[in-house]
Amino acid sequence: MLHIKLRFCVSLLAVWLLLQVAYGVGAYKNHQQLIELASHSVENRVALDLDQIQIANSAMSIAGEPKRVRRYIEKLNMSLQQALLPVTLVGLQGVYLAEFENTQLIERILVAPQQDIVLVLRSHRAEFSHYISIYPLLFALFIVFLSQNYIRFWNLVGRDISTENKIKDIPAVLTLDLKQKTLLFSKTQTCVDMANKPLCFYAALLEFCASDKSVVVSHNRDVPEPLFDLANKYFYRLIELGHTVRKRPNFNNNQEKTLSEIRSVLDDVFGDDLDAKALYYPPKAHGEGSRSKLHHYGLANIEPIHFTIVGK
């Protein structure tokens, strides 16, 4: 939790500084532009008022009235101050205010019909508060909060996708339950009852084929001894579980009928999922005569991870 808070504060500080610098640069440029516009405004005002100002003009032998010019400058500066414009007129054609700061001066030349008029203006520096605003902080809070939640969201999505992929990587499992005498496939969640003999023989076939795929199992031959012993073991287990008191069946007899009963149950368990069923389905014999003698009903691709036997 402390690490998350620290990361949030560091991110907020970095984003705020970046936004505040950008805001400060923008405010500075805006202030300089305002100074330029105000200077043009003063030039235009003076140009309009030239007839009312007694400015010295050597070409026309006009002496001028410095006091009148200073009163005009003061009056004009009052208007500029009221309009909150960042400039002050301090000199007009050699007539200056009694006191003014000799810094941030701007000189403009106003071209008039009889002579050029020199204007001297002083620009005002903006207050420090002009470059600072609450908006960069609020925007930084918004960005960091949004980014933190965005990262957290995609981490959760990534974990969900990872979990989903892991679940997809886990193979579907066929569960053969000796206690309930049922067959259940984890993907379809379809549970089907199974009779004693096909149940025991199929449990034995699954275990046998998962451990040894080299032995050929065919209904034209006796059941291999390891498979036969496994089938008997499971039948005795059914007796222990109280499911039957009948005599142990001969698993060498009626093999095709037993396989047919197994296939019928598998058809109900897997339904239309033919791809999944192919792994667990004992192949049927095709053809007649010599070709059928070559039939092998073993589960060629079955592995221990594909099935589980409960209650063995």
N, C-alpha and C positions, 0 to 999 in steps of 0.2 A: 504493500500500500504506500509506504514512504517513497519507494522507488518511482511509483506511478505519479505521485504528487510532485516529486522533484523534476521528473521529465516534463510534466505539464508546465511547471513554473519556468523551466529553462526554455521550453518551446515558446511560451507566451512572451518572455522577455526578448527573445531573438526576433520573433515576428513583429512585436511592438516597435522595437528599435528600427527595424527595416521600414515599417510603415510610417513611423514618426519622421525619419530622415526624408522619406519621399514627400511627406506632407510639408515639412519645413522648406524643402527645395521649391515645391510648388507655391508656397506662401511667399517666398522671397521673390520669385519671378513675377508673381501677381502684383507684389508691392512695387517692383521696378516698372511694370507696365502702367500701374496707376500714376506713378511719378511722371512718366512720359505723357500720359493723357492730360494730366493736370497742367504740365508745362505748355502744351499746345493750347489748352483752354485759356491760360494767362496771356499767351501771345495774341489770341483772337480778341480777348477782352481789351487789351491795350490798343490793338489796331482799330477797334471800333470807337475807342475813347480819345483818340489822338487829337481831335479837334477841340476837346474840352481840357486838354492838358497843355500847360504853357511850357513846352520843352524848348530848350535852346536850339537854334538852328543858324549856324554860321553862314550858310549859303544864302539865307534870306534875311540875315542880320537881325535875328530874333534873340534877345538876351536870355529869355526864359525866366521862370519863377521857381527856384528850388523849393521854397516852402510849400507852394501849391502842389508841386510834384510829390513831395513827401506826404502831404495829406492824402493825395490820391493813392500812393502806395499803401498807406496805413488802412485806408478805406477798403482797398482791394484785398488786403491781407485778412481783414475781418470777414469778408465774404468767403475767402478760401478756408478760413478756420471754421466758419459755420457749416460749410459744405464738407468738412472733414477731409479736405484734400491735402496730401502730404508734401506740399511745397509752400514756400513763402517768397514773395518778391522783395528783394533787399536793395536792388539798384535799378534805376531807369535812366539811361542816357547820361551817366556820370553823376547822378544824384542818388545818394545812398541814405539808408536809415542811419540814425545817430548811432545805434548799437546793433550789431548783428554778429553772429558766429561766422568766422571765416573758414568754415568747413562745409563739405558736401555742396559746393557751389556749382551751379549750372549756368552757362552763358549761352544766350540765344540772340540771334540777329533777326530783327524784324525789318524787312525791306519795305520802306515807305517811298512815296513819290519824290519827295524832295531830299530825303536822307535815310540812312540806315539807322535804326534805333536798336541800341544794345540793352538787353534785359539780363539782369543777374538774379538768379533764383537760388534759394537754398532748399535742398531736399531734406525731408524728415526721415530719420530712421524709425523703423517699426519697433514697437515694444516687443520684448522677449515673448510675451504671452501670445503675440500674433503668430508665432511659429509653433506654438504648442496647442494641441487640441485633444479633447476626450475621444474623438472619433477613431483615431488610430488604435487606441486601447480597446475600444468596444469591438472594432473590426478584428483586431488580433484575437480577442477572446472568442469571437465567433469562429474564426478560421481554425484556431487550435482545438476548440471544443469539437468542431465538425470533423477535423482530421483525426483526432483521437478516437472518436466514435466510429469513423469510417474504417480506420485500421482495426479497431476491435471487432467491427462487423465482419470484415473480410477474414480476420483470424478465425472467427466462429464459423464462417462459411467454409473456410479452408479445412478446419477440423471436421466439419460435417461431411465435406466431400471426401476427406481422407478416411473418415470412419465408414462412409458409404462404400468407398472403394475397397476398404478392408473387408467389409461385409460381402461385397461382390466377389472378392478373392476366395472367401470361404466357400468350399463346394457344398452343394445341397446334399443332404444326408438322408438315406433310407433307414428308418428305424424298425427293426423287427422285435416285437415285444412278446416274449414267451409268457409273461405273467398275464397279459391281456389277450394273447393269441391274435395280435393285430399287426398290420403293416401300415406304416405312416411315412409319407415323404415330406420333408421339411419345407419344400418350395410350395407345394399345393395344399399342405395341411389336410390332406384327405386320408382318413383312417378307415381301413377295411379289415373285417374279420377274415381269418384263414383257418382252414381245417388242420387237424393234427398232422397228418402225414405230409402234405405239401409244405406245411410250416416248418417241420423238422428238416425235410429234404432241402428246402430253399435256404434255410439258415446254414446248413452244412455246405451247400453249393457256394454260397457267398464266401464263407471262410476258407473253403478249399481252393477256390479259384484265385482269391486274393493272395494266397501263400504259394501256390504252385500252378502255373499255367502251362506247364510242359506236358501234363498228363491229358490224354484225349478222353473225354467223357461222351459216350454215345449210347443211345437206347438199344443198339444192336449188340452191345457188350454188357457184361456185368459191371455194376457200379465199382469204381476203383476202391480198394480196401480202405484207404484213408478217408475217402468221402463217405463210404458205408459206415465206418466207425463213428464219424462225426454225426451222421444222421441218427444213429442209435443213441448216441450220447444226449442229443437234444430231446429224443423221445422219452428217455429215462428222466430227463429234467422236467418234462411235462407231467410225468407221473408224480414226481416229488412235489410239484406245484399243485397237485390235486386236480388236474384237468382231465385225466383219463385213468382207467384201471384195465383198459383193454390190453390184449397181447400185442407185443411189439410187431409192427408190420414188416414184411420183407420188402426192402427198398429196391431189390432187383426186379420185382414183379411190377408190371403195368407202369413202366417208367414214362411212357408217352402220356398216359392218363394223368400221372402226377405232374408232369411238366405242363400239360394243358391246364390243369387247375391253377398252377402257379401263374401262368400267363394271364389267365382270366382275372385273377386278383390284381395283378400288375396293371392290366388295362383299366381297372376301376381306380387304382391309386393314382396313376399318371394322367389319365384322361387324354387330352389332346397334346400333351407335352411329349411329342415323339422323340425329340432329341435327348431328353433326360431319360426316357424309358429305355432307349437303345442300350444304355450302359448296363442296365439291370435285367434286361429281357433275355431269357434263354432262347437262342435262335431256333426257329422251326426248321424241320427237314423239308427240302424241296426235291422233287423228282421221284422217280420210282426205281425199284430194283437196286442195281449196283451203286447208283448215285446216292440213294438214301443211306447206304451203308457207310458212306464217307461223312455223314452228318456228325457235327460236333456241337453239343449244346452248352459248352462251357462259356463262362463270362470272361471274354478275352481281355477286357480293359479295366476290370474291377480292381480297386485298391482298398486297403483297410480304412482309408479316410472317407470312403464313399458310403459306408454303412455302419450301423451299430446294432448290437444284439443285446437287448435288455433281459436280465434274469437268467443268463446262462450259467 
